[in-house]
Amino acid sequence: MTTFSKILSKTDTSKALSVPTKYLRYLPSFKGGHAVSFQAMDESGFVWTFKCSTRKEGHPKPVLSKGWLAFVRNKKLKVGDKIKFYVLDPTAAVPSYGVRAEKEVKIFGAIFGYSPITAPSIP
């Protein structure tokens, strides 16, 4: 079950991943704070640690910061590629997460679909 999926923008690949507010409910509890760290396993079995933070006032505007740019560099992600986060076991008391990066597949310049990146992760 995909929890969050997004086509990457320039900001997503160069600064931080902007997360739609409606997906905050799938992340671990912020416990009244403005940041939470969580781990997500990629398709090679490597576990990445990410930090999601929100603004202290006004619209929360959640972003993934810590760990995100290392993931982008490791997977060689570019604008137009796709990222998916999902809960591995929705029935678990403590949720565990997966993350999947997909490269844009173009045929004659048109986007045909997306292909998973399956190379081993070595940060």
C-alpha positions as CSV (number, residue, x, y, z in Angstrom):
1,M,0.0,0.0,0.0
2,T,1.6,3.3,-1.1
3,T,1.3,5.9,1.6
4,F,2.8,8.7,-0.3
5,S,3.9,9.0,-4.0
6,K,5.4,12.0,-5.7
7,I,7.0,13.1,-9.0
8,L,10.1,15.0,-7.9
9,S,10.6,18.7,-8.4
10,K,13.8,20.7,-8.5
11,T,13.4,21.7,-4.8
12,D,12.8,18.0,-3.9
13,T,16.1,17.0,-5.6
14,S,18.2,19.9,-4.4
15,K,16.9,20.9,-0.9
16,A,14.3,18.8,0.9
17,L,11.3,16.7,-0.1
18,S,8.0,18.5,0.4
19,V,5.4,16.1,1.8
20,P,1.6,16.8,1.4
21,T,0.1,17.6,4.8
22,K,-2.5,14.9,4.4
23,Y,0.2,12.2,4.6
24,L,1.4,13.3,8.1
25,R,-1.1,10.8,9.6
26,Y,0.9,7.9,8.2
27,L,4.2,9.0,9.8
28,P,5.2,8.2,13.4
29,S,3.7,10.5,16.0
30,F,5.3,13.9,16.4
31,K,4.3,13.7,20.1
32,G,3.6,17.4,20.3
33,G,6.9,18.4,18.7
34,H,7.7,19.7,15.2
35,A,10.1,16.9,14.0
36,V,10.2,13.1,13.9
37,S,12.8,10.7,12.7
38,F,11.9,7.4,11.1
39,Q,13.5,4.7,9.1
40,A,12.5,3.3,5.7
41,M,13.9,0.3,3.9
42,D,14.7,0.6,0.2
43,E,14.3,-2.2,-2.5
44,S,17.9,-3.4,-1.8
45,G,17.2,-3.9,1.9
46,F,19.2,-0.8,3.0
47,V,17.6,1.1,5.8
48,W,17.6,4.9,5.5
49,T,16.9,7.4,8.3
50,F,14.9,10.4,7.5
51,K,13.7,13.4,9.5
52,C,10.3,15.0,8.8
53,S,9.7,18.4,10.3
54,T,6.9,20.9,10.2
55,R,6.7,24.7,10.8
56,K,6.1,25.7,14.4
57,E,3.3,28.2,13.4
58,G,0.8,28.5,10.5
59,H,0.5,25.9,7.8
60,P,2.6,22.9,8.8
61,K,4.3,22.4,5.4
62,P,6.1,19.1,6.2
63,V,9.4,18.4,4.6
64,L,11.9,15.5,4.8
65,S,15.4,16.9,5.4
66,K,17.9,14.8,7.3
67,G,18.9,11.8,5.2
68,W,16.9,12.9,2.1
69,L,19.7,14.4,0.0
70,A,21.9,11.4,0.7
71,F,19.1,9.2,-0.7
72,V,18.7,11.5,-3.7
73,R,22.5,11.3,-4.5
74,N,22.7,7.6,-3.9
75,K,19.8,6.8,-6.2
76,K,20.9,9.5,-8.7
77,L,17.4,11.0,-8.7
78,K,16.5,13.8,-11.0
79,V,13.5,16.1,-11.6
80,G,10.7,14.0,-13.0
81,D,11.7,10.8,-11.2
82,K,9.2,9.3,-8.7
83,I,9.4,8.5,-5.0
84,K,7.1,6.2,-3.1
85,F,6.8,5.7,0.7
86,Y,4.7,3.0,2.1
87,V,3.9,1.2,5.4
88,L,5.4,-2.3,5.3
89,D,3.0,-3.8,7.9
90,P,-0.1,-1.7,8.6
91,T,-1.1,-4.0,11.4
92,A,2.1,-3.6,13.4
93,A,2.0,-1.7,16.7
94,V,5.1,0.3,15.6
95,P,4.9,1.0,11.8
96,S,7.8,0.2,9.6
97,Y,8.3,1.9,6.3
98,G,9.6,1.2,2.8
99,V,10.8,3.7,0.2
100,R,11.1,3.1,-3.5
101,A,12.7,5.3,-6.1
102,E,11.7,5.1,-9.7
103,K,13.3,6.5,-12.8
104,E,11.3,8.1,-15.5
105,V,11.1,6.0,-18.7
106,K,10.8,8.0,-21.9
107,I,10.2,6.7,-25.4
108,F,10.6,9.1,-28.2
109,G,10.6,11.9,-25.7
110,A,7.2,11.0,-24.1
111,I,7.0,9.6,-20.6
112,F,6.0,6.0,-20.9
113,G,6.1,5.1,-17.2
114,Y,8.5,4.6,-14.3
115,S,11.0,1.8,-13.6
116,P,12.2,0.9,-10.1
117,I,15.9,1.6,-9.2
118,T,17.2,-1.8,-8.1
119,A,20.9,-1.0,-7.7
120,P,22.4,-1.8,-4.2
121,S,22.4,1.2,-1.8
122,I,25.8,2.1,-0.4
123,P,25.7,5.6,1.0
